[in-house]
Every structure is written in C-alpha cells, then in structure tokens.
Amino acid sequence: MRIIDRGAMFASSPGSPTQSAAFPWPCVTPGGRWLCGFRVAPTKAGTKGQRTFLTWSDDEGRSWGEPIEPFAAMTVDGKPGLIRGAACTALDEAHLIAALCWVDHSDPDAPFFNEATEGLLDTRILLAESDDAGATWSPPRVMDTSPFNMPTPITGPILRLPNGELACQFELNKHYEDPEPWRHASILLFSTDSGRTWPRHAVVAQDPGNRVFYWDQRPAVLENGRILDVFWTFDRQSATYRNIHARDSVDVGRTWSELWDTGVPGQPAAVFALADGTLAMPYVDRTAAPIIKVRRSTDGGRTWPAGGELVVHDAGGRSQTEAKATMQDAWSEMSKFSVGLPNTAPLPHGGALVAYYAGPETDVTSIHWARIE
C-alpha cells in the first residue's frame, strides 16, 4: 500500500469568498475522468456565501479544470436555499447522477445547527444528471425521502448495487425548533427505476437507547456485492468519540450484521479494495494533532492492525480536539477543524482516489488528493 501520486485540485485564496474549501466528494468514471464536488465559502461555519464547485481531470490528476458552478441557489417549497455539497456517481462512461445537499437560506444569519434544540436548518436531497461526464447538468429535482420528512443531509454519493438498484445515503436530523430529543439514524433509500422513485429503505444504524450516534456513515460496495459501512461513532452521554464502528450486508442492504468495533480511532472514509483483494480504510486520527492515515485489513474489515499505517497528511501543529461535555461542544469542535473529511472513489484495477480538505487555519483550506494503491 503506497501513495502513487498526490496534489491539490483547488487552492484556497486567503481573503476571498472561496478561501474555505471543504467537504470534497470524488468520483472516477469508467472513461477515466476524475471529478470532485466540494463546498466553498468565506468561512467554514455558517451558511453565508456557500456554493458548490465541480472540477475534473482527464489526465489522472496532473491537471484540473477551472471549477464550474453547475448547481445554483434554488427555491424549495417557497424557501430560498443554497447547495452545500455535491456527490457524483458514474452510471456509465458519460452518464452521471449527483446527490446534492440543499439547505434553507431564508435567514442568512441562522446557524446551520441550532444549539438550543440540536435541530438543523431544513435540509433536502436534490438529484441532477449529466450525459456528458459532468460538463453540463439537468435542473436539480427534489428527491422524495418519505417516510423521512425531516432534515436529511447526504453522507456521500449514490451507490450502484450488483442487482441494478441504486441506494441513496443520508442521516436523520430534526427540525430546527423541534424541542423533542434528536434521534439520529443512518439511512439508505433504494431505487429500482434509475432514481425516479425510492420506495424501499433500510435503517442501517440507530441506537435504540439514543446514546450512541453512528455519524457520517461511509458505505462501500465491494467486488463481491457486500456492502461494508463504517461510522464516526459518538457517545453523547460521555461526549466522547468511540472507535470507528462497522457493519455489513450481503443481501444488497436488506439485512445487516451486528455492529463491531474496528479498533481504529477517528473519522473514517469509505473502505476500498487494493489490487490484492485486501481492504484499505482512510481515516482522520484526532487523538493528537490531526493526521489522515490509511489502515489495511486482511480479514474483510474485521480488524485493522496499526502496523504499516500509511500517512496521507500530517501538517503537524496542535491538537484540534477539545474537552467536551455536550453535543453542542461536539458541533463547536467540528466547526473549527482545518483538516478532515477524506472521501474515496475506487479506481478500476484496485486502489482509490482519496480527496480531503486541509489548510493552515479553520477558514483557509484547500482540496487535496492522493492516489493510493
């Protein structure tokens, strides 16, 4: 396991409206194009000025096109909103589908997360399609996420399943002013008609006791059809992060195994297969100063030994982890991270394109990539 190549696909311009670049979602098409959608804004926290850019490379990262902004602000149910993120999936060489995260912007000064209630601004999933490998896109349409009629931020791209179905991934939050407890869950919604309707769903992870939140699910469809999902795992009672947890499905998401503790601390990206069939998992280790690493598993993801870890990004500096007593403290901590959110796009013959954000300070971050094989 090694880094074959690396670089930056978008460089921050300090002092500009796009100085904060974060939340990248890479995609690799069968034709060899590498794409990445990501959010830009003047600051990392809040929603003011946020936009979604898309860039691509046709030479395996040696050069990246000038980013385009294909998904403009739009109104949903009479409310103005902005696009916070775009995650693309290749359905064939030129046909792409993008899951977009739309956020209510009726009150530009409202924080994304309501610290008083733990509610989230109205957040919807929109879908758009491209027939020219991402150069142009259809007008976004609102996805029906029934029976989940609450804020539904995406957790990654739409999955292609071996039976021909698509699966849309998201998590459950609650309405902004709702005083009831937040009951988080990681969800997959399934389509048998290429994304026109989504009648079947699976609750992939939810703690019946509402103590443990399985955040930021990162499902991967492996070559044998197995879905392996990994989670950034937060214990809200102790306000601490547990090790990354995982569970899998061998029947295209209909049933799921028991959760297991991977033994790896931190925030994961989706697992990918190496050329020899073993698995690799990038993650952010925040036990000290944040470092993006990759661990390898030879037993299908059950265990991830620390020996032989690959370091993808280590800028040194101080820890960005703070003492926490509440959920509000956890959200405050997240808003200050200047390194994070690695995401993966598998490459045709093993390995993956890994994209992440990093920079010298919270509001000055660029989008970086590494090719790992």
Secondary structure as UniProt FT lines:
FT   STRAND          3..10
FT   TURN            14..15
FT   TURN            17..18
FT   STRAND          20..28
FT   TURN            30..31
FT   STRAND          34..41
FT   TURN            48..49
FT   STRAND          51..57
FT   TURN            60..61
FT   STRAND          74..76
FT   TURN            77..78
FT   STRAND          79..90
FT   STRAND          96..104
FT   TURN            108..109
FT   STRAND          113..114
FT   TURN            115..118
FT   STRAND          119..120
FT   STRAND          123..130
FT   TURN            133..134
FT   STRAND          141..142
FT   TURN            146..147
FT   STRAND          159..160
FT   TURN            162..163
FT   STRAND          166..171
FT   TURN            176..177
FT   STRAND          186..191
FT   TURN            194..195
FT   STRAND          200..205
FT   TURN            208..209
FT   STRAND          212..221
FT   TURN            223..224
FT   STRAND          227..235
FT   TURN            236..239
FT   STRAND          240..241
FT   STRAND          243..249
FT   TURN            252..253
FT   STRAND          260..265
FT   STRAND          267..268
FT   STRAND          272..273
FT   TURN            275..276
FT   STRAND          279..285
FT   STRAND          291..297
FT   TURN            300..301
FT   TURN            307..308
FT   STRAND          310..314
FT   HELIX           327..334
FT   TURN            335..336
FT   STRAND          339..346
FT   TURN            348..349
FT   STRAND          352..361
FT   TURN            362..363
FT   STRAND          364..372
//
